[in-house]
Amino acid sequence: MQLLEESTGAQAIAQGHGSARGSAGPILRPGHNCWRVAQADRASVLVDGAPYFAHLEAALRRAQRSILIIGWDFDGSIRLRPDASIEESPPLGPLLRSLVEDNPDLVVRILVWSVAVVHAPGAPGPLIFGADWQNHPRLQLKLDTHHPLYAAHHQKIVCIDDALAFVGGMDLTVERWDTHHHACDDPIRLKDDGTIYEPVHDLQMLVDGDAGRAIAEVGYGRWKFATGEELGPAAAGPAPWPPGLEPDFRQVPIAIARTYPAWGEQPAAHEAAALTLDALAAARRTIYIEAQYMTAPAVGDVLERHLADPDGPEIIVIQTHESHGWAEELVMGTNRDRLIRRLRKCDHYGRLRVYYPVIPNDQGGECQVLIHSKLIIVDDVFLRIGSSNLNNRSIGLDSECDVAIEATAEEMRRTIARLRDRLLAEHLDISPGTFRKTVDLANGSVLAAIETLNTGPRGLRAFGAMSDDGPDVPAAGTGLLDPLEPFEPLSLFRRRRE
């Protein structure tokens, strides 16, 4: 019996990218760190659940031919605009049912990770047994069982008419809606039991044009692997862009990067991890990260090299602080803190900050904001939004989809910088203009601007790992819950491929 000796694709990505700082060439390389680069006529970044869900509802109502929803979880009982009346904004499932009933040409397909029925927060019953709103021949909900053991189908995609696509970190499920205020006790943010769920911050990108059609291809490919049914894109038509939404970008190239483990007839894809590491390595002035999880040693390798460089970039990371459940706390929380300590110890020039956001409550204390976004902004030239966390699972185990923009013109650079300013201004409870002026006064230092403005009751708090001590070894269970590759029991008996 001979064990496999060669590195897997995921391991090679983790070990072989991001090894040099500040490459003079472009970051995006189709076929290497992205699947495809396609032009969007329009693109917008939707910050937080309330704007995303509202614009999504408007786009769904304009659908003519097809709606494809792919997600880690799905719950048809949610309302996309819970701040509106139920007559104006009915539950999502009945809304989709009414759309197909009103339009004989419309087909709705929903693909959900099969393990969501036991692992995700949405109601499992309708996913397993169906619901009244699903009883229509042109409305299909399928559970995706085509994945390795405990691998998650983690993409969060909505495609409409093969011409408009939403991609990011938000599933259409419970406990995702919130406004930019993130009030601790917002009565609209209710669970089924009547209690208020915690504030949550997330991002989604909306694109149309060739980019929207390319993302639809990703969705149809996933549908085929999961169900065996091959779908083709419809004839090109006008994109159902939400009325009143002003695009952030026009005529912009959109890179699409995926993660798939090799499984059955599905080939492996590791573009998303390669893109993350290449983008981080290219930084010269500022790296801004918003991450639910940041535990991957490969990410730490790139950031550590930057911190060792006297002329390296500032690194600002906004992360979730409180983990949910003992397993998440054991693996993701412990390994997050271990990585923070590792980076802190090599930060000889004081250029690293790792924060979590807080909101004041009515009792004189504060609550924390759950960071669910998966964002990377490098300098003012690169923007990545998607489903990929900065952990091992997203490198080689889970299925992921990210979209990215690399600036090629001054207006694109200004737009990326404005987005970074807007996000940090939200966390600091100030205006984006105030933040930008403070950056300018600090000679371009984003870190100095944060420290100048981070004085109010709503703001950013440093992780304890930025100053405490802790274990230097991976948490117990890391290999099982956050692996770089699928676990295949039979691999121990395979002969090494020549």
Secondary structure, 3 states (H helix, E strand, C coil): CCCCCCCCHHHHHHHHCCCCCCCCCCCCCECCCECEEEEEEEEEEEECHHHHHHHHHHHHHCCCCEEEEEECCECCCCECCCCCCCCCCCEHHHHHHHHHHHCCCCEEEEEEECCHHHHCCCCHHHHHHCCHHHCCCCEEEEEECCCCCCCCECCCEEEECCCEEEEECCCECCCCCCCCCCCCCCCCCECCCCCECCCEECEEEEEEHHHHHHHHHHHHHHHHHHHCCCCCCCCCCCCCCCCCCCCCEEEEEEEEEEEECCECCECCEEHHHHHHHHHHHCCCCEEEEEECCECCHHHHHHHHHHHHCCCCCEEEEEECCCCCCHHHHHHHHHHHHHHHHHHHHCCCCCCEEEEEEEEECCCCCEEECEECCEEEEECCCEEEEECCCECHHHHHCCEEEEEEEECCCHHHHHHHHHHHHHHHHHHHCCCHHHHHHHHHHCCCCHHHHHHHHCCCCCEEEECHHHCCCCCCCCCCCHHHHCCCCCCCHHHHHCCCCC
